[in-house]
Amino acid sequence: MERERSSPRQERLRQIAAILSRAYDAGSEDSVESLCQGIHPDSAEEHIVICPVCGQMFDCRDQLQVAHHSTAEHAPKLFS
């Protein structure tokens, strides 16, 4: 039986589910450095992670984001 072709929206939802699953599996023990280890900034493929400190999603290819989320001063976002 042939599988139906996924719509772009369904495919993106699958990707988001995989990202959230990886974040859950990683737990808050992992650092941004370990989550992004081995990801080259010039990679053609996205490598989305969730910061274990603040919960923001970002692409490991973005070295400014990796540096920002790796600093000791980085803290959870507080909502008023």
mmCIF file of the N, C-alpha and C atoms, coordinates in Angstrom:
data_MODEL
# 
_entry.id   MODEL 
# 
loop_
_atom_site.group_PDB 
_atom_site.id 
_atom_site.type_symbol 
_atom_site.label_atom_id 
_atom_site.label_alt_id 
_atom_site.label_comp_id 
_atom_site.label_asym_id 
_atom_site.label_entity_id 
_atom_site.label_seq_id 
_atom_site.pdbx_PDB_ins_code 
_atom_site.Cartn_x 
_atom_site.Cartn_y 
_atom_site.Cartn_z 
_atom_site.occupancy 
_atom_site.B_iso_or_equiv 
_atom_site.pdbx_formal_charge 
_atom_site.auth_seq_id 
_atom_site.auth_comp_id 
_atom_site.auth_asym_id 
_atom_site.auth_atom_id 
_atom_site.pdbx_PDB_model_num 
ATOM 1   N N  . MET A 1 1  ? 0.844  -1.181 0.000  1.00 0.00 ? 1  MET A N  1 
ATOM 2   C CA . MET A 1 1  ? 0.000  0.000  0.000  1.00 0.00 ? 1  MET A CA 1 
ATOM 3   C C  . MET A 1 1  ? 0.891  1.245  0.000  1.00 0.00 ? 1  MET A C  1 
ATOM 4   N N  . GLU A 1 2  ? 0.619  2.158  -0.887 1.00 0.00 ? 2  GLU A N  1 
ATOM 5   C CA . GLU A 1 2  ? 1.429  3.367  -1.008 1.00 0.00 ? 2  GLU A CA 1 
ATOM 6   C C  . GLU A 1 2  ? 0.978  4.410  0.012  1.00 0.00 ? 2  GLU A C  1 
ATOM 7   N N  . ARG A 1 3  ? 1.951  5.022  0.656  1.00 0.00 ? 3  ARG A N  1 
ATOM 8   C CA . ARG A 1 3  ? 1.669  6.050  1.655  1.00 0.00 ? 3  ARG A CA 1 
ATOM 9   C C  . ARG A 1 3  ? 1.330  7.370  0.969  1.00 0.00 ? 3  ARG A C  1 
ATOM 10  N N  . GLU A 1 4  ? 0.320  8.068  1.512  1.00 0.00 ? 4  GLU A N  1 
ATOM 11  C CA . GLU A 1 4  ? -0.061 9.369  0.961  1.00 0.00 ? 4  GLU A CA 1 
ATOM 12  C C  . GLU A 1 4  ? 1.061  10.378 1.146  1.00 0.00 ? 4  GLU A C  1 
ATOM 13  N N  . ARG A 1 5  ? 1.202  11.253 0.183  1.00 0.00 ? 5  ARG A N  1 
ATOM 14  C CA . ARG A 1 5  ? 2.216  12.308 0.266  1.00 0.00 ? 5  ARG A CA 1 
ATOM 15  C C  . ARG A 1 5  ? 1.786  13.343 1.307  1.00 0.00 ? 5  ARG A C  1 
ATOM 16  N N  . SER A 1 6  ? 2.717  13.728 2.168  1.00 0.00 ? 6  SER A N  1 
ATOM 17  C CA . SER A 1 6  ? 2.437  14.707 3.223  1.00 0.00 ? 6  SER A CA 1 
ATOM 18  C C  . SER A 1 6  ? 2.395  16.118 2.657  1.00 0.00 ? 6  SER A C  1 
ATOM 19  N N  . SER A 1 7  ? 1.536  16.924 3.236  1.00 0.00 ? 7  SER A N  1 
ATOM 20  C CA . SER A 1 7  ? 1.509  18.336 2.868  1.00 0.00 ? 7  SER A CA 1 
ATOM 21  C C  . SER A 1 7  ? 2.707  19.014 3.530  1.00 0.00 ? 7  SER A C  1 
ATOM 22  N N  . PRO A 1 8  ? 3.119  20.181 3.035  1.00 0.00 ? 8  PRO A N  1 
ATOM 23  C CA . PRO A 1 8  ? 4.232  20.899 3.676  1.00 0.00 ? 8  PRO A CA 1 
ATOM 24  C C  . PRO A 1 8  ? 3.953  21.185 5.152  1.00 0.00 ? 8  PRO A C  1 
ATOM 25  N N  . ARG A 1 9  ? 2.703  21.486 5.485  1.00 0.00 ? 9  ARG A N  1 
ATOM 26  C CA . ARG A 1 9  ? 2.350  21.759 6.884  1.00 0.00 ? 9  ARG A CA 1 
ATOM 27  C C  . ARG A 1 9  ? 2.527  20.504 7.736  1.00 0.00 ? 9  ARG A C  1 
ATOM 28  N N  . GLN A 1 10 ? 2.071  19.360 7.243  1.00 0.00 ? 10 GLN A N  1 
ATOM 29  C CA . GLN A 1 10 ? 2.225  18.106 7.982  1.00 0.00 ? 10 GLN A CA 1 
ATOM 30  C C  . GLN A 1 10 ? 3.700  17.776 8.181  1.00 0.00 ? 10 GLN A C  1 
ATOM 31  N N  . GLU A 1 11 ? 4.491  18.003 7.149  1.00 0.00 ? 11 GLU A N  1 
ATOM 32  C CA . GLU A 1 11 ? 5.925  17.719 7.251  1.00 0.00 ? 11 GLU A CA 1 
ATOM 33  C C  . GLU A 1 11 ? 6.575  18.627 8.287  1.00 0.00 ? 11 GLU A C  1 
ATOM 34  N N  . ARG A 1 12 ? 6.208  19.906 8.304  1.00 0.00 ? 12 ARG A N  1 
ATOM 35  C CA . ARG A 1 12 ? 6.774  20.839 9.287  1.00 0.00 ? 12 ARG A CA 1 
ATOM 36  C C  . ARG A 1 12 ? 6.350  20.451 10.702 1.00 0.00 ? 12 ARG A C  1 
ATOM 37  N N  . LEU A 1 13 ? 5.098  20.008 10.868 1.00 0.00 ? 13 LEU A N  1 
ATOM 38  C CA . LEU A 1 13 ? 4.646  19.556 12.185 1.00 0.00 ? 13 LEU A CA 1 
ATOM 39  C C  . LEU A 1 13 ? 5.430  18.329 12.643 1.00 0.00 ? 13 LEU A C  1 
ATOM 40  N N  . ARG A 1 14 ? 5.742  17.427 11.711 1.00 0.00 ? 14 ARG A N  1 
ATOM 41  C CA . ARG A 1 14 ? 6.578  16.265 12.047 1.00 0.00 ? 14 ARG A CA 1 
ATOM 42  C C  . ARG A 1 14 ? 7.967  16.710 12.500 1.00 0.00 ? 14 ARG A C  1 
ATOM 43  N N  . GLN A 1 15 ? 8.528  17.704 11.801 1.00 0.00 ? 15 GLN A N  1 
ATOM 44  C CA . GLN A 1 15 ? 9.846  18.219 12.169 1.00 0.00 ? 15 GLN A CA 1 
ATOM 45  C C  . GLN A 1 15 ? 9.815  18.840 13.558 1.00 0.00 ? 15 GLN A C  1 
ATOM 46  N N  . ILE A 1 16 ? 8.778  19.612 13.854 1.00 0.00 ? 16 ILE A N  1 
ATOM 47  C CA . ILE A 1 16 ? 8.652  20.241 15.172 1.00 0.00 ? 16 ILE A CA 1 
ATOM 48  C C  . ILE A 1 16 ? 8.507  19.179 16.250 1.00 0.00 ? 16 ILE A C  1 
ATOM 49  N N  . ALA A 1 17 ? 7.727  18.136 15.980 1.00 0.00 ? 17 ALA A N  1 
ATOM 50  C CA . ALA A 1 17 ? 7.574  17.047 16.947 1.00 0.00 ? 17 ALA A CA 1 
ATOM 51  C C  . ALA A 1 17 ? 8.917  16.374 17.215 1.00 0.00 ? 17 ALA A C  1 
ATOM 52  N N  . ALA A 1 18 ? 9.726  16.199 16.178 1.00 0.00 ? 18 ALA A N  1 
ATOM 53  C CA . ALA A 1 18 ? 11.049 15.594 16.357 1.00 0.00 ? 18 ALA A CA 1 
ATOM 54  C C  . ALA A 1 18 ? 11.948 16.498 17.193 1.00 0.00 ? 18 ALA A C  1 
ATOM 55  N N  . ILE A 1 19 ? 11.870 17.799 16.967 1.00 0.00 ? 19 ILE A N  1 
ATOM 56  C CA . ILE A 1 19 ? 12.659 18.763 17.742 1.00 0.00 ? 19 ILE A CA 1 
ATOM 57  C C  . ILE A 1 19 ? 12.268 18.699 19.212 1.00 0.00 ? 19 ILE A C  1 
ATOM 58  N N  . LEU A 1 20 ? 10.971 18.715 19.475 1.00 0.00 ? 20 LEU A N  1 
ATOM 59  C CA . LEU A 1 20 ? 10.498 18.666 20.857 1.00 0.00 ? 20 LEU A CA 1 
ATOM 60  C C  . LEU A 1 20 ? 10.860 17.347 21.518 1.00 0.00 ? 20 LEU A C  1 
ATOM 61  N N  . SER A 1 21 ? 10.815 16.270 20.760 1.00 0.00 ? 21 SER A N  1 
ATOM 62  C CA . SER A 1 21 ? 11.190 14.963 21.293 1.00 0.00 ? 21 SER A CA 1 
ATOM 63  C C  . SER A 1 21 ? 12.665 14.939 21.670 1.00 0.00 ? 21 SER A C  1 
ATOM 64  N N  . ARG A 1 22 ? 13.522 15.505 20.802 1.00 0.00 ? 22 ARG A N  1 
ATOM 65  C CA . ARG A 1 22 ? 14.961 15.563 21.115 1.00 0.00 ? 22 ARG A CA 1 
ATOM 66  C C  . ARG A 1 22 ? 15.200 16.408 22.355 1.00 0.00 ? 22 ARG A C  1 
ATOM 67  N N  . ALA A 1 23 ? 14.472 17.510 22.472 1.00 0.00 ? 23 ALA A N  1 
ATOM 68  C CA . ALA A 1 23 ? 14.633 18.381 23.642 1.00 0.00 ? 23 ALA A CA 1 
ATOM 69  C C  . ALA A 1 23 ? 14.219 17.645 24.909 1.00 0.00 ? 23 ALA A C  1 
ATOM 70  N N  . TYR A 1 24 ? 13.130 16.907 24.835 1.00 0.00 ? 24 TYR A N  1 
ATOM 71  C CA . TYR A 1 24 ? 12.659 16.148 25.997 1.00 0.00 ? 24 TYR A CA 1 
ATOM 72  C C  . TYR A 1 24 ? 13.678 15.072 26.369 1.00 0.00 ? 24 TYR A C  1 
ATOM 73  N N  . ASP A 1 25 ? 14.183 14.362 25.353 1.00 0.00 ? 25 ASP A N  1 
ATOM 74  C CA . ASP A 1 25 ? 15.168 13.305 25.595 1.00 0.00 ? 25 ASP A CA 1 
ATOM 75  C C  . ASP A 1 25 ? 16.453 13.868 26.173 1.00 0.00 ? 25 ASP A C  1 
ATOM 76  N N  . ALA A 1 26 ? 16.835 15.066 25.720 1.00 0.00 ? 26 ALA A N  1 
ATOM 77  C CA . ALA A 1 26 ? 18.092 15.666 26.174 1.00 0.00 ? 26 ALA A CA 1 
ATOM 78  C C  . ALA A 1 26 ? 17.999 16.090 27.629 1.00 0.00 ? 26 ALA A C  1 
ATOM 79  N N  . GLY A 1 27 ? 16.836 16.566 28.038 1.00 0.00 ? 27 GLY A N  1 
ATOM 80  C CA . GLY A 1 27 ? 16.658 17.026 29.412 1.00 0.00 ? 27 GLY A CA 1 
ATOM 81  C C  . GLY A 1 27 ? 17.442 18.293 29.670 1.00 0.00 ? 27 GLY A C  1 
ATOM 82  N N  . SER A 1 28 ? 17.289 18.839 30.851 1.00 0.00 ? 28 SER A N  1 
ATOM 83  C CA . SER A 1 28 ? 17.941 20.105 31.164 1.00 0.00 ? 28 SER A CA 1 
ATOM 84  C C  . SER A 1 28 ? 19.388 19.927 31.601 1.00 0.00 ? 28 SER A C  1 
ATOM 85  N N  . GLU A 1 29 ? 19.871 18.680 31.674 1.00 0.00 ? 29 GLU A N  1 
ATOM 86  C CA . GLU A 1 29 ? 21.259 18.427 32.055 1.00 0.00 ? 29 GLU A CA 1 
ATOM 87  C C  . GLU A 1 29 ? 22.227 18.814 30.941 1.00 0.00 ? 29 GLU A C  1 
ATOM 88  N N  . ASP A 1 30 ? 21.752 18.805 29.699 1.00 0.00 ? 30 ASP A N  1 
ATOM 89  C CA . ASP A 1 30 ? 22.626 19.091 28.572 1.00 0.00 ? 30 ASP A CA 1 
ATOM 90  C C  . ASP A 1 30 ? 22.839 20.587 28.410 1.00 0.00 ? 30 ASP A C  1 
ATOM 91  N N  . SER A 1 31 ? 24.033 20.938 27.985 1.00 0.00 ? 31 SER A N  1 
ATOM 92  C CA . SER A 1 31 ? 24.346 22.335 27.710 1.00 0.00 ? 31 SER A CA 1 
ATOM 93  C C  . SER A 1 31 ? 24.115 22.607 26.229 1.00 0.00 ? 31 SER A C  1 
ATOM 94  N N  . VAL A 1 32 ? 24.033 23.869 25.883 1.00 0.00 ? 32 VAL A N  1 
ATOM 95  C CA . VAL A 1 32 ? 23.891 24.251 24.484 1.00 0.00 ? 32 VAL A CA 1 
ATOM 96  C C  . VAL A 1 32 ? 25.094 23.748 23.693 1.00 0.00 ? 32 VAL A C  1 
ATOM 97  N N  . GLU A 1 33 ? 26.273 23.824 24.292 1.00 0.00 ? 33 GLU A N  1 
ATOM 98  C CA . GLU A 1 33 ? 27.471 23.345 23.603 1.00 0.00 ? 33 GLU A CA 1 
ATOM 99  C C  . GLU A 1 33 ? 27.348 21.869 23.245 1.00 0.00 ? 33 GLU A C  1 
ATOM 100 N N  . SER A 1 34 ? 26.850 21.061 24.170 1.00 0.00 ? 34 SER A N  1 
ATOM 101 C CA . SER A 1 34 ? 26.735 19.630 23.881 1.00 0.00 ? 34 SER A CA 1 
ATOM 102 C C  . SER A 1 34 ? 25.622 19.356 22.874 1.00 0.00 ? 34 SER A C  1 
ATOM 103 N N  . LEU A 1 35 ? 24.536 20.129 22.924 1.00 0.00 ? 35 LEU A N  1 
ATOM 104 C CA . LEU A 1 35 ? 23.452 19.940 21.968 1.00 0.00 ? 35 LEU A CA 1 
ATOM 105 C C  . LEU A 1 35 ? 23.884 20.308 20.550 1.00 0.00 ? 35 LEU A C  1 
ATOM 106 N N  . CYS A 1 36 ? 24.773 21.298 20.426 1.00 0.00 ? 36 CYS A N  1 
ATOM 107 C CA . CYS A 1 36 ? 25.201 21.782 19.115 1.00 0.00 ? 36 CYS A CA 1 
ATOM 108 C C  . CYS A 1 36 ? 26.558 21.221 18.681 1.00 0.00 ? 36 CYS A C  1 
ATOM 109 N N  . GLN A 1 37 ? 27.109 20.343 19.470 1.00 0.00 ? 37 GLN A N  1 
ATOM 110 C CA . GLN A 1 37 ? 28.435 19.792 19.169 1.00 0.00 ? 37 GLN A CA 1 
ATOM 111 C C  . GLN A 1 37 ? 28.439 19.112 17.800 1.00 0.00 ? 37 GLN A C  1 
ATOM 112 N N  . GLY A 1 38 ? 29.426 19.445 16.991 1.00 0.00 ? 38 GLY A N  1 
ATOM 113 C CA . GLY A 1 38 ? 29.602 18.825 15.685 1.00 0.00 ? 38 GLY A CA 1 
ATOM 114 C C  . GLY A 1 38 ? 28.783 19.441 14.564 1.00 0.00 ? 38 GLY A C  1 
ATOM 115 N N  . ILE A 1 39 ? 27.986 20.459 14.859 1.00 0.00 ? 39 ILE A N  1 
ATOM 116 C CA . ILE A 1 39 ? 27.181 21.116 13.823 1.00 0.00 ? 39 ILE A CA 1 
ATOM 117 C C  . ILE A 1 39 ? 28.001 22.250 13.228 1.00 0.00 ? 39 ILE A C  1 
ATOM 118 N N  . HIS A 1 40 ? 28.246 22.173 11.939 1.00 0.00 ? 40 HIS A N  1 
ATOM 119 C CA . HIS A 1 40 ? 29.059 23.183 11.258 1.00 0.00 ? 40 HIS A CA 1 
ATOM 120 C C  . HIS A 1 40 ? 28.170 24.348 10.823 1.00 0.00 ? 40 HIS A C  1 
ATOM 121 N N  . PRO A 1 41 ? 28.626 25.592 11.000 1.00 0.00 ? 41 PRO A N  1 
ATOM 122 C CA . PRO A 1 41 ? 27.824 26.765 10.608 1.00 0.00 ? 41 PRO A CA 1 
ATOM 123 C C  . PRO A 1 41 ? 27.444 26.778 9.124  1.00 0.00 ? 41 PRO A C  1 
ATOM 124 N N  . ASP A 1 42 ? 28.232 26.127 8.278  1.00 0.00 ? 42 ASP A N  1 
ATOM 125 C CA . ASP A 1 42 ? 27.953 26.110 6.841  1.00 0.00 ? 42 ASP A CA 1 
ATOM 126 C C  . ASP A 1 42 ? 27.082 24.934 6.413  1.00 0.00 ? 42 ASP A C  1 
ATOM 127 N N  . SER A 1 43 ? 26.604 24.148 7.360  1.00 0.00 ? 43 SER A N  1 
ATOM 128 C CA . SER A 1 43 ? 25.775 22.987 7.042  1.00 0.00 ? 43 SER A CA 1 
ATOM 129 C C  . SER A 1 43 ? 24.521 23.420 6.289  1.00 0.00 ? 43 SER A C  1 
ATOM 130 N N  . ALA A 1 44 ? 24.120 22.636 5.313  1.00 0.00 ? 44 ALA A N  1 
ATOM 131 C CA . ALA A 1 44 ? 22.913 22.948 4.546  1.00 0.00 ? 44 ALA A CA 1 
ATOM 132 C C  . ALA A 1 44 ? 21.653 22.567 5.314  1.00 0.00 ? 44 ALA A C  1 
ATOM 133 N N  . GLU A 1 45 ? 21.785 21.722 6.301  1.00 0.00 ? 45 GLU A N  1 
ATOM 134 C CA . GLU A 1 45 ? 20.632 21.219 7.047  1.00 0.00 ? 45 GLU A CA 1 
ATOM 135 C C  . GLU A 1 45 ? 20.447 21.966 8.361  1.00 0.00 ? 45 GLU A C  1 
ATOM 136 N N  . GLU A 1 46 ? 19.189 22.311 8.674  1.00 0.00 ? 46 GLU A N  1 
ATOM 137 C CA . GLU A 1 46 ? 18.877 22.948 9.957  1.00 0.00 ? 46 GLU A CA 1 
ATOM 138 C C  . GLU A 1 46 ? 19.159 21.980 11.096 1.00 0.00 ? 46 GLU A C  1 
ATOM 139 N N  . HIS A 1 47 ? 19.557 22.509 12.225 1.00 0.00 ? 47 HIS A N  1 
ATOM 140 C CA . HIS A 1 47 ? 19.687 21.703 13.438 1.00 0.00 ? 47 HIS A CA 1 
ATOM 141 C C  . HIS A 1 47 ? 19.098 22.540 14.569 1.00 0.00 ? 47 HIS A C  1 
ATOM 142 N N  . ILE A 1 48 ? 17.791 22.429 14.714 1.00 0.00 ? 48 ILE A N  1 
ATOM 143 C CA . ILE A 1 48 ? 17.057 23.224 15.695 1.00 0.00 ? 48 ILE A CA 1 
ATOM 144 C C  . ILE A 1 48 ? 17.152 22.560 17.062 1.00 0.00 ? 48 ILE A C  1 
ATOM 145 N N  . VAL A 1 49 ? 17.479 23.357 18.071 1.00 0.00 ? 49 VAL A N  1 
ATOM 146 C CA . VAL A 1 49 ? 17.509 22.879 19.453 1.00 0.00 ? 49 VAL A CA 1 
ATOM 147 C C  . VAL A 1 49 ? 16.703 23.850 20.309 1.00 0.00 ? 49 VAL A C  1 
ATOM 148 N N  . ILE A 1 50 ? 16.401 23.409 21.509 1.00 0.00 ? 50 ILE A N  1 
ATOM 149 C CA . ILE A 1 50 ? 15.713 24.251 22.480 1.00 0.00 ? 50 ILE A CA 1 
ATOM 150 C C  . ILE A 1 50 ? 16.673 24.486 23.633 1.00 0.00 ? 50 ILE A C  1 
ATOM 151 N N  . CYS A 1 51 ? 16.917 25.754 23.936 1.00 0.00 ? 51 CYS A N  1 
ATOM 152 C CA . CYS A 1 51 ? 17.818 26.097 25.030 1.00 0.00 ? 51 CYS A CA 1 
ATOM 153 C C  . CYS A 1 51 ? 17.261 25.503 26.324 1.00 0.00 ? 51 CYS A C  1 
ATOM 154 N N  . PRO A 1 52 ? 18.061 24.699 27.039 1.00 0.00 ? 52 PRO A N  1 
ATOM 155 C CA . PRO A 1 52 ? 17.579 24.100 28.279 1.00 0.00 ? 52 PRO A CA 1 
ATOM 156 C C  . PRO A 1 52 ? 17.387 25.114 29.408 1.00 0.00 ? 52 PRO A C  1 
ATOM 157 N N  . VAL A 1 53 ? 17.907 26.326 29.244 1.00 0.00 ? 53 VAL A N  1 
ATOM 158 C CA . VAL A 1 53 ? 17.777 27.354 30.278 1.00 0.00 ? 53 VAL A CA 1 
ATOM 159 C C  . VAL A 1 53 ? 16.526 28.203 30.064 1.00 0.00 ? 53 VAL A C  1 
ATOM 160 N N  . CYS A 1 54 ? 16.347 28.722 28.829 1.00 0.00 ? 54 CYS A N  1 
ATOM 161 C CA . CYS A 1 54 ? 15.247 29.666 28.598 1.00 0.00 ? 54 CYS A CA 1 
ATOM 162 C C  . CYS A 1 54 ? 14.120 29.115 27.740 1.00 0.00 ? 54 CYS A C  1 
ATOM 163 N N  . GLY A 1 55 ? 14.347 28.005 27.062 1.00 0.00 ? 55 GLY A N  1 
ATOM 164 C CA . GLY A 1 55 ? 13.303 27.405 26.246 1.00 0.00 ? 55 GLY A CA 1 
ATOM 165 C C  . GLY A 1 55 ? 13.194 27.946 24.836 1.00 0.00 ? 55 GLY A C  1 
ATOM 166 N N  . GLN A 1 56 ? 14.073 28.870 24.442 1.00 0.00 ? 56 GLN A N  1 
ATOM 167 C CA . GLN A 1 56 ? 14.027 29.427 23.090 1.00 0.00 ? 56 GLN A CA 1 
ATOM 168 C C  . GLN A 1 56 ? 14.556 28.410 22.092 1.00 0.00 ? 56 GLN A C  1 
ATOM 169 N N  . MET A 1 57 ? 13.871 28.303 20.945 1.00 0.00 ? 57 MET A N  1 
ATOM 170 C CA . MET A 1 57 ? 14.339 27.443 19.858 1.00 0.00 ? 57 MET A CA 1 
ATOM 171 C C  . MET A 1 57 ? 15.270 28.258 18.970 1.00 0.00 ? 57 MET A C  1 
ATOM 172 N N  . PHE A 1 58 ? 16.361 27.630 18.533 1.00 0.00 ? 58 PHE A N  1 
ATOM 173 C CA . PHE A 1 58 ? 17.258 28.289 17.589 1.00 0.00 ? 58 PHE A CA 1 
ATOM 174 C C  . PHE A 1 58 ? 18.039 27.241 16.819 1.00 0.00 ? 58 PHE A C  1 
ATOM 175 N N  . ASP A 1 59 ? 18.661 27.681 15.735 1.00 0.00 ? 59 ASP A N  1 
ATOM 176 C CA . ASP A 1 59 ? 19.434 26.806 14.864 1.00 0.00 ? 59 ASP A CA 1 
ATOM 177 C C  . ASP A 1 59 ? 20.894 26.821 15.314 1.00 0.00 ? 59 ASP A C  1 
ATOM 178 N N  . CYS A 1 60 ? 21.464 25.641 15.510 1.00 0.00 ? 60 CYS A N  1 
ATOM 179 C CA . CYS A 1 60 ? 22.856 25.541 15.959 1.00 0.00 ? 60 CYS A CA 1 
ATOM 180 C C  . CYS A 1 60 ? 23.849 26.125 14.958 1.00 0.00 ? 60 CYS A C  1 
ATOM 181 N N  . ARG A 1 61 ? 23.431 26.322 13.721 1.00 0.00 ? 61 ARG A N  1 
ATOM 182 C CA . ARG A 1 61 ? 24.339 26.921 12.738 1.00 0.00 ? 61 ARG A CA 1 
ATOM 183 C C  . ARG A 1 61 ? 24.572 28.395 13.036 1.00 0.00 ? 61 ARG A C  1 
ATOM 184 N N  . ASP A 1 62 ? 23.689 29.007 13.803 1.00 0.00 ? 62 ASP A N  1 
ATOM 185 C CA . ASP A 1 62 ? 23.800 30.425 14.156 1.00 0.00 ? 62 ASP A CA 1 
ATOM 186 C C  . ASP A 1 62 ? 24.748 30.560 15.346 1.00 0.00 ? 62 ASP A C  1 
ATOM 187 N N  . GLN A 1 63 ? 25.999 30.844 15.058 1.00 0.00 ? 63 GLN A N  1 
ATOM 188 C CA . GLN A 1 63 ? 27.029 30.888 16.095 1.00 0.00 ? 63 GLN A CA 1 
ATOM 189 C C  . GLN A 1 63 ? 26.791 31.983 17.130 1.00 0.00 ? 63 GLN A C  1 
ATOM 190 N N  . LEU A 1 64 ? 26.144 33.082 16.737 1.00 0.00 ? 64 LEU A N  1 
ATOM 191 C CA . LEU A 1 64 ? 25.824 34.132 17.709 1.00 0.00 ? 64 LEU A CA 1 
ATOM 192 C C  . LEU A 1 64 ? 24.815 33.623 18.735 1.00 0.00 ? 64 LEU A C  1 
ATOM 193 N N  . GLN A 1 65 ? 23.827 32.858 18.277 1.00 0.00 ? 65 GLN A N  1 
ATOM 194 C CA . GLN A 1 65 ? 22.845 32.285 19.201 1.00 0.00 ? 65 GLN A CA 1 
ATOM 195 C C  . GLN A 1 65 ? 23.501 31.255 20.123 1.00 0.00 ? 65 GLN A C  1 
ATOM 196 N N  . VAL A 1 66 ? 24.361 30.411 19.565 1.00 0.00 ? 66 VAL A N  1 
ATOM 197 C CA . VAL A 1 66 ? 25.057 29.412 20.387 1.00 0.00 ? 66 VAL A CA 1 
ATOM 198 C C  . VAL A 1 66 ? 25.875 30.119 21.460 1.00 0.00 ? 66 VAL A C  1 
ATOM 199 N N  . ALA A 1 67 ? 26.609 31.152 21.070 1.00 0.00 ? 67 ALA A N  1 
ATOM 200 C CA . ALA A 1 67 ? 27.426 31.893 22.038 1.00 0.00 ? 67 ALA A CA 1 
ATOM 201 C C  . ALA A 1 67 ? 26.541 32.547 23.103 1.00 0.00 ? 67 ALA A C  1 
ATOM 202 N N  . HIS A 1 68 ? 25.436 33.155 22.681 1.00 0.00 ? 68 HIS A N  1 
ATOM 203 C CA . HIS A 1 68 ? 24.525 33.822 23.622 1.00 0.00 ? 68 HIS A CA 1 
ATOM 204 C C  . HIS A 1 68 ? 23.960 32.831 24.637 1.00 0.00 ? 68 HIS A C  1 
ATOM 205 N N  . HIS A 1 69 ? 23.491 31.692 24.167 1.00 0.00 ? 69 HIS A N  1 
ATOM 206 C CA . HIS A 1 69 ? 22.863 30.707 25.051 1.00 0.00 ? 69 HIS A CA 1 
ATOM 207 C C  . HIS A 1 69 ? 23.884 29.917 25.865 1.00 0.00 ? 69 HIS A C  1 
ATOM 208 N N  . SER A 1 70 ? 25.165 30.118 25.597 1.00 0.00 ? 70 SER A N  1 
ATOM 209 C CA . SER A 1 70 ? 26.225 29.413 26.322 1.00 0.00 ? 70 SER A CA 1 
ATOM 210 C C  . SER A 1 70 ? 26.863 30.252 27.421 1.00 0.00 ? 70 SER A C  1 
ATOM 211 N N  . THR A 1 71 ? 26.515 31.523 27.509 1.00 0.00 ? 71 THR A N  1 
ATOM 212 C CA . THR A 1 71 ? 27.156 32.390 28.498 1.00 0.00 ? 71 THR A CA 1 
ATOM 213 C C  . THR A 1 71 ? 26.637 32.121 29.901 1.00 0.00 ? 71 THR A C  1 
ATOM 214 N N  . ALA A 1 72 ? 27.480 32.396 30.877 1.00 0.00 ? 72 ALA A N  1 
ATOM 215 C CA . ALA A 1 72 ? 27.100 32.211 32.281 1.00 0.00 ? 72 ALA A CA 1 
ATOM 216 C C  . ALA A 1 72 ? 26.007 33.195 32.681 1.00 0.00 ? 72 ALA A C  1 
ATOM 217 N N  . GLU A 1 73 ? 25.946 34.343 31.999 1.00 0.00 ? 73 GLU A N  1 
ATOM 218 C CA . GLU A 1 73 ? 24.953 35.362 32.329 1.00 0.00 ? 73 GLU A CA 1 
ATOM 219 C C  . GLU A 1 73 ? 23.571 35.043 31.761 1.00 0.00 ? 73 GLU A C  1 
ATOM 220 N N  . HIS A 1 74 ? 23.516 34.082 30.849 1.00 0.00 ? 74 HIS A N  1 
ATOM 221 C CA . HIS A 1 74 ? 22.238 33.723 30.231 1.00 0.00 ? 74 HIS A CA 1 
ATOM 222 C C  . HIS A 1 74 ? 21.315 33.164 31.307 1.00 0.00 ? 74 HIS A C  1 
ATOM 223 N N  . ALA A 1 75 ? 20.092 33.670 31.348 1.00 0.00 ? 75 ALA A N  1 
ATOM 224 C CA . ALA A 1 75 ? 19.152 33.261 32.393 1.00 0.00 ? 75 ALA A CA 1 
ATOM 225 C C  . ALA A 1 75 ? 17.786 32.976 31.790 1.00 0.00 ? 75 ALA A C  1 
ATOM 226 N N  . PRO A 1 76 ? 16.954 32.248 32.525 1.00 0.00 ? 76 PRO A N  1 
ATOM 227 C CA . PRO A 1 76 ? 15.598 31.993 32.028 1.00 0.00 ? 76 PRO A CA 1 
ATOM 228 C C  . PRO A 1 76 ? 14.846 33.293 31.792 1.00 0.00 ? 76 PRO A C  1 
ATOM 229 N N  . LYS A 1 77 ? 13.964 33.270 30.801 1.00 0.00 ? 77 LYS A N  1 
ATOM 230 C CA . LYS A 1 77 ? 13.129 34.436 30.521 1.00 0.00 ? 77 LYS A CA 1 
ATOM 231 C C  . LYS A 1 77 ? 12.048 34.518 31.592 1.00 0.00 ? 77 LYS A C  1 
ATOM 232 N N  . LEU A 1 78 ? 11.859 35.695 32.121 1.00 0.00 ? 78 LEU A N  1 
ATOM 233 C CA . LEU A 1 78 ? 10.827 35.905 33.132 1.00 0.00 ? 78 LEU A CA 1 
ATOM 234 C C  . LEU A 1 78 ? 9.688  36.680 32.502 1.00 0.00 ? 78 LEU A C  1 
ATOM 235 N N  . PHE A 1 79 ? 8.484  36.218 32.735 1.00 0.00 ? 79 PHE A N  1 
ATOM 236 C CA . PHE A 1 79 ? 7.307  36.876 32.173 1.00 0.00 ? 79 PHE A CA 1 
ATOM 237 C C  . PHE A 1 79 ? 6.578  37.604 33.284 1.00 0.00 ? 79 PHE A C  1 
ATOM 238 N N  . SER A 1 80 ? 6.179  38.838 33.014 1.00 0.00 ? 80 SER A N  1 
ATOM 239 C CA . SER A 1 80 ? 5.471  39.607 34.045 1.00 0.00 ? 80 SER A CA 1 
ATOM 240 C C  . SER A 1 80 ? 3.983  39.506 33.849 1.00 0.00 ? 80 SER A C  1 
# 
